[in-house]
Amino acid sequence: MKTTTLYRPVGLIELQLIYDTGFTAFPPRLEWQPIFYPVMNEAYAIEIATKWNLDDKSSGYSGFVTSFEVDEEFLKRYNVENVGGKIHNELWVPSSEMDLFNAHIKGEIKVTKMYFGSKFQYPEQEGLKHLIKQHEQK
């Protein structure tokens, strides 16, 4: 089975929820979030993580880039949406399809990059704190 690598920039709260699944699924969307939008390349994910998340309280003043593999055949059900420049391509997954989408993730969701704003504070959850400190040492 062929897979496609997708990326998702997340803040600290969403990372905690991913951590709680054992890095196997993304959390359900909030009621005011009609879509889940993984992006098609790491450069765009880094842009979001660094330009939007680091000054955002709800992101914990942090941006984490995740990467994950999804069954390529399954992804054909979604159009690639361009929302700006050449690299700004993303998929729009209806929030009602999150369980189905998560079921097609192959392997673990990986954290590839971490960025921290000046107001960032480590989470109280020891496992997640350890993961962040471990990544910083690389």
N, C-alpha and C positions, 0 to 999 in steps of 0.2 A: 504494500500500500504506500503510495506516495503521500508525502506531507508537505505543507507549506509553513514556513516560519512566520509567525505574526509577533507583534510587539504591543505592549500596553504600558503606558506610563501611569503610575499609581502614586497616591499619597500614603502616609503612614497608616491611616485607619484601614484603607483597602488592603494594604500589604498585610496587616494583622489578620484580616479576614481570610486572605489567601493562605497565610501561614497556618491558620486554624484548620484548613482542609488538608494539610499535609502537602501543600503546593500542587493540588490536583484540580482545583476549580476556582473560578471567579465568583464572587458573591452576587446574590440577586441585586438587581438595580433598585434604587429607591423609587418610591411611587412617582416622583416628579422627573424621573429619568427614563424616557421612552425607549432609548437605544443604548446598546453597549457598542463601543466603537474601538476595536483593536486596529492598530495602524500597520501599514504594509512594510515599513522600513525602520531601522533603528535610529536613523538621523532625525526623523520626525518625532519619534518617541522621546529622544533626548531633548529636542527643542521644547516640547510640551513640559517635560519634567523640570527643565531649568528656567524657562521663561514664565511659566504659569504657577508651578507648585511651590517654589521656594519662598514666595511672599504670601502664600495662602494659608491662613490659619487652619482651615478644614483639611488641608493636606499635611498638617503637622510640620509646615515649613520645610518639607522635604519632597524629593521626587525620586522615585525608584522606577527603573526601566525593567520590565519583565519581557521575556521571550518564551514562546511556546510553539509547539508543533500541532497542527490541526490537519485532519484528513482532507487532502486536496479535493477529492470528489465532492465531499460534503460542502466545502466552501463555495462551490459553483452556484449554490442557491442564493448567494449574496452578491450584489453589484459592488464593484470598487468605486467609491465616491471620492472625487477630488474636491477638497474644500479650501483650496488656496493655490500655493505654488506647486512646482513640479514634484516635490517630495510629499506633499500633503494628501496622501491617499489613505483611506481607511474603509473598513467595512462597517455597515450599519446593521447590527443584529437587533431585532426587536427584543425588548426586555422580556417578553413572554416566552422567548426561545432560549433563555439562558441555560436551563437544565439540558436541553438538547445540544446546545453549543458545547457546554462543558463535557458532555458525554463523548464528544469527538476530539477532545484534546488528547494527544498521544504523549505519554510520559509526563514529566513534572514541569511545572511553570518555574522558570529560572529567573533569578534576579541578576541582571547583567551589569547594571550601573546604579550608583547611588549618588544623590546630590543633596546638600544640606544648606538651608538658609541660615542667616545669623540668629534666628530665634528658635532653631531646632532644639528639641530636648529628647533625649533617649526615652524610649517607651519603658513603662514599668515591667512589662511582660519579659521575663528573663530570656526565654528562647529567642524572641525577636531581637532583643537587645544584643544577645550573643551573635546572632547572624549579622547584624549591622557592624558590630565591632570587628568581627572576623573579616568581613568584606573590606573594611577600612585598612586592614593590615596588608592587603594584597598590593 
